[in-house]
Amino acid sequence: MGQDKQVKQDSPLHEQNTIKNSASSQSFQFFWFVDENFVEIEKEKSLTLINAWEENEKAKAQTKAYRELCSTEAWENNMKTALELDLKKMEETLEVEKDEYSKKLKKKIPEIEKIAEAKREKIEKQKVQESINLTKMSEKLSATPGAYPPKTKTCGCF
């Protein structure tokens, strides 16, 4: 390099030296530029991978949540269906029991009517018997005028 300083600026050697120096400084700048670009590209690549990983994890979480929601909904539907079937069975059982009880009660109606008719006949007989007894008493009282009022006890204490 000492020789470079001695070369005149107008000489062709000066031009070669300048080209050589500028080429070496350009190559250094190029490598520096390439190195900066490489670091920048690596950063972008890293960020891109991180974003892709994040999106992938979000998608996994959403898929898992969706599966769990579907599973819960299926369970709910199964439970509702089971309860509805139980309810229908109970309704059918109650309907059968109601029909049986209704038949049982309908069979009792003629018995009740028979008993009521027997009571009516008994009351009618008692009414006729009382009427006959009153007629006899009335005839007896008419036959003996001093026997009125009849000597019947109205109270058990006298």
C-alpha positions, 0 to 999 in steps of 0.5 A: 500500500505504500506504493499506492500512495506514491502513484500519481492520481493521473496515472493508470495505476492509480485507477487500478488501485482505486478500482481494487480498493472500491471493489474490496469495499464494495464486496465488504458492503455486499457481504454486510448487506447480505448478512443484514438481509440474511438476518432480516430474512431469518427474523421474518422466517422465524416470525412467520413460523411463530405466526403459523404455529399460533394459527395452528394451535388456535385451530386445534383449540377451536376444533377441540372446543367444537368437538366438545360442544358437539359431544355435549349437545349429543349427550343433551339430546340423548338425555332428553330423548331418554326422558321423553321415552320414560315420560311416554312409558309413564303416560301409557302406564297411567292410561292403562291404570286409568282404563282399568280403574274406570272399568272397575268403577263402572262395574260398581255402578250397577251394585250401587244402583241395586243398593240404592233401590233396596234402600228406596224400597225399604224407605217406601215400606217404612212410609207405608207401614207408618201410614198404616200405623197412623191410620190405625191410631187415628181410627182408635182415637176416633173410636174413643173421644177421650183418649185424645191426645195419645199417651206417647212419651215424647221424652225418655225422662218422664 
